[in-house]
Amino acid sequence: MYLYLIIYALPFMFFIFERDDTYGKIAHKYLWTLFTLLLMILIGFKYRMGPDWHSYVDMYARASESDVGIQDILYINRDVGFAFLNFLAAKYITGDLGLLAVNVFCGVIFISAILKFCNYYKMNKLAVSICLPYLIFVIGIGYQRQALAISLFMLGLVFFFEGKIYKYLFILIIAALFHKTAILLAPLILFNEAKANKLLITLVLLLAMIGIYEVLISNSMDLMVRSYIDRERESRGAWIRIIILIVPAILFFVFNKNYKKVMEVNEFSLTKWFCAAIVCLPLFMSISSTAVDRVSLYFIPVQVIVFCRFIDLFSTNASRYLFTLITYLGFGAFLIVWFSLSNYSWAWIPYRTYEMFYIF
């Protein structure tokens, strides 16, 4: 766990010791680049990490079989983007290096997309700190396909806020190729203030969703229903993660008028509907906490939006620093609690990589 704590401390250290002079900016640029590379290596070079590791190994093993074609891989794995990536790696890269190449590719895209979203805010160091404990350390390392889909969705949000809905939709389609649940976020364009033929876009989206269901999802939908609903699987810790989402949602509604002054129009509109949906999540926990837990992962950006924009409401630097410290300590406490008490933390501790099997 010490490795995760050290990495978590770095963004806050950059924030504290950040300097405005020329040499300070140059040093900060290089150090931040090294930090970015560190995160990419953390995600890309993991080995036997997370509860789904063997599933990913099996996918790659099937893709490596000499008599298997791309059509067979797409039939086995309905997330066609990830399936195609495994197929290319298995056919053109020798041995386990192919699996490593898949992980590295996903790690680079995952971290790049998240940092692009975090850099949208002035307090980008705080934004990264909010993403580190669960999104990067837990989801990024343990659940590769959905992690990539979430990060691409966050990248798409940057275009969404800027009113570039077609770019948002393009990014979202790519995200859905790696995890089909991402397509459920397409109707969010209805909350965008950009001038476009929304009725036409909605019709196209409905047709696309029907097509995606028939081609990619229908055969696996029964399995998902049995897994999440019929068996009434319980996702331990789901309530804690939902509560952590509800806190910024309540903060947003309490200071709704203030947020409207510091947010972009599309950013405010999306956050408002996201927060409303978050407040409703507990109503569905009795049906399937696992399904709600998985869907709630797409609401993680709300934490970044609300907390980073909340700092803009303060008029003094002392208040900003105090709130930054409180937020940092809060998410740091969540990191410690999760790795200390979660029944599944064994899949993340110790951190293992291809070269050194046990670190910290």
N, C-alpha and C positions, 0 to 999 in steps of 0.2 A: 504493500500500500504506500510505502514511502516514495516510490517513484512517482505515483499519481499526485501525492501531496507536493512534491518538489516542482513538478510541472505546473500544478495549479497556482503555486506561489509566484511564478515568473511574470504573468501579466500585471499583477499588482505591483511587483518590484519595478517593472518598466514604467508604470504609472507614477510611482513615488519619485523615482530618480530621473524622470523625463526633464530635459533641459531645452530651452528655446534658442540657445546660441547655435552657430553653424556646426561646430564640432559635435555638440550634443545631438543635433538632428542626424548627422551622418552616422554617429555611433549607434543611435537608436534604430536607424534604418537597417543597418547590418545585423544588429542583435535581433530585431523583429523577424528578419529573413531567416536567421538561424533557428529561431523559435518555430517559425512556420515549417521548416524542414524537419525539425524534431517531431512535430505533430504528425507530419506525413509518414515519417519513419515509424512512429509509434503505431499507426494504423496499418501501414503497408507491410511491415516486417513481423507482424504478430504470428505466433505459431501455437496451434492448439489452444486458442483463446476463445472464450464464450461457449455457451451451451449448444450452439448450432454449428460448431466447427466441423464435426463429422459429416453433417449434411452437405456442407460446401465441398468437402473432400470427395464425397460420393458423387456429387454433380460433376466435378472435374474428372473423376475416374471414368465415369460413363462417357464423357466427351473424349477421353483419351483412347477409347476402344477403336481399333482399326476399321471395323466394319460398321461404325456408327456415322451416319450422315447428319447434316445440319437439320434436316426435317425430323429426324429421330430425337435430337436434342431439344428442339422446340416443342415437340409433343410431350416429352418427359417433364420439361421445366417451362411452365407457362409465363414466367417472367422473361420475355424473349430477349431483352437487352443483356441480361446477365447470362442467359444461356448461350447467346452468340459470342459473348466475350470469353466464356469458358471454352467454347468450340475453337475459336481462333488461337487461344493460348495453347490448347492441347495439341493442335495440328502443327503449329509452327515453332513451338518452344519445347525443348527436351526435358522430360522428367518433371520433378517437383518445381523446377524453375518456372514452369507454366502457371502453377497455382500461385507462386510468389508474384508473378507478373500481374495476375488478376487482382491480388490483394493490393499491390502497389498502385496500380491504375485506379482502383476504387478509392484508395487512401488519398491520392493526390487530388482527385476530383472532389471528394468529400470535404477535405480541409479547405481547398481553394474556394469552394462555393460558400462555406460557412464564413470564412474570413471576408469574402466579398460582401456578404450581408452585414457582418459586424462593422465593417469599415463605412457603412452607410451612416453610422452614428459617430458623433464627436467623441463620445466615451467608448471607443472601440475596444479598449483594454477591458473595461467592465463587461462589455458585451461578450467577449471571448471567455471571461471568467464565468459568466452565467452558463455558457454552453459547455464548458469543460466537464463538470462533475457527471452529468448524466448523458447528454447528447454525444459528446466526444468519447469519454472514457467507457461508458457502458454500451450505448447504442452503436457507436462507431466501431468499437472493437468486437462486440458480440453479435450484432445483427447487421451484416454487411449490406444486404439488399435494401432493407428499409432505411438504413442510415444514408445510403446514397440517394434514395428517393427524397428523404426529408431535406438533405442538403441542397439538392437541385430545386426543391420547392422554395427554400429560403433564397436561393439565387434568383428565382423567378419573382419573388416578392419585391426585389429591388426594381425590376422592370414594372411590376404592378404599381408600386408607389409613384413611379414616374409617368404612369398613364400609358405605358407601352404594352397593351394587353395581348397583342399578337405574339410578342416575344415571350411574354409570360406563358401563354398557351403552348408555345413551341417547347419551352423548357419543361413544362408540366408533362407534355407527351413523352419526352425523353425519360423523365422521372418514372412515369407509369410503365415504361418498358423494363424497369428494374424492380419495381414493386407496384403491382396493379392498383393498390389502394390509393395511389396518388391521383388517379383520374377523378376521384370523388371531389377533388379541390377545384376542378374546372369551373363549376358554376359560380365561383367567387368573383368572376368578371362582372357579374350583375351588380356588385357593390363598388365598381370602379366608375369614376366620374368622367372618364375619357369619352370623347365623342366617337361613337361607333354604332353600327347597326346591331344592337344587342339582341334583338329578336332573331335576326339571322344567325348570329353567333350561337345563341341558345339552341336553335334548331339543329345546327351543325354538331354542337356538343352532344345533344341527345342521340343523334344518329351515330356519332362516334362511340358513345358509351354503349349503345346497343350492339354495335359491331364488335367492340372490344369484349363485351360480355360473351357474345356468341363464339368468337374466335379464340379468346384467351382464358376466359374465366369459367365458363359454364361447366366444364368438366371437373374443375377443382372446387366449385362452390359448395357442393354437397359435403366435401371433406372439411371445408372451413366451417360450415354450419355444425357438423358433428363435433368438430374440435372445440369450437368456442361457445356454442349455444346448448346443443343437446346434452353434452357431458357436464355442462355448468362448471367449466374450469374456473378456478379462482387464481387470479394473478396477485400473489402476495406483495404487499407494498403499494398496490394500485391506489388505495385511499390516500396514502401519504403524498404520492405524486399528483393526485387530483387536487388535494388541498394546496399544494405548492403552486398549482396553476390558478386556483381560486383567489389566492392572495393578490396577485397583480390585477386580476379581473375586478375585484372589489376596489382596489386602489384606483383603477381607471374610472369606475363609475362614480366614486366619491369626488374625484377631481376632474370630472368630465369636461367642464367648461374651460378649465385651465389647460387641459391636454389639447383641446381644440385650437388653442392659440399657438402652440409650439409644434404641432404635427402638420404634415402635408395632408391635403384633403383626402386622397385615397388611403393614406396610412391611417387616418382617423376613422374613416368609414369601415375599413376592414377590421381594425382593432375592436371597434364597437360590436360588430357582429361576432367576432371571435370570442370576446369576453362574455357575450350573452350565451353563446354555445357552451362555454366552459362552465358557467353557473348551472347549466342544465345537465351536465355529465353525471352527477350523482344519481339522477333519476333512473339512469340506465344500468347502474352498477349491479342491481339485483338480477338483471337478465344475464349478463356475462361481464364480469370484471376484466377478463382477459381481452375481450373485444374492445371494451371502452379504453383500456390501458393502451392498446396498440394504436387506436385512432387518436388518442390524446397526445401522442408523440408529435403530431403535426401542429399542435398548439404551443409547442415549446418556444417558437419565435415570439409569442406574446410576452413572455417573460423579458426577453431582450428589449422589445419595443417599449413596454410600460416602464421598466426600471431605468432604462437609458434616457427616455424622454422626461421622466419624473425629475431627474437632476436638472433639466433645463428650467424647471419651475422655481428653483431657488435663486435668490438674488445675490447671495454671498458665497465666496469660495469655501469658507469654513463649513457652511451647510452642505455644499456639494461633496466636500471631502468626507464629512461625517456620514452622509448617506451612502457614499461609495464604500466606505469601510464597513458599515452595517450590512450592506448587500453582499459584499465579498465574504464577510465572516459567516453570514447566513448560508450561502451556498457551499462554503467550506465545511460547515457543520453537517450539511446534507451529504457531502462527499464522504466524510468520516463515518457517519451513521450507516450509510448504505454499504460501504465496504466492511464495516465491522459487524453489522447485524443481518444483512441480507443472507437468505438461505442459499443464494446462488453466487455469492461473491467468490467462491472457490474457483469459478470458471474464469475469473479475472486476476486472481492472486495465486502465485506470483506471476508477474508479467513474463511471458516467454517469447523468445524470438528465435530465428533460424540459427543464429550463431551462438548465443548464450541461452541456455534453457531455463535458468533461474536467476532473476534479477530482483533484488530487494524483497 
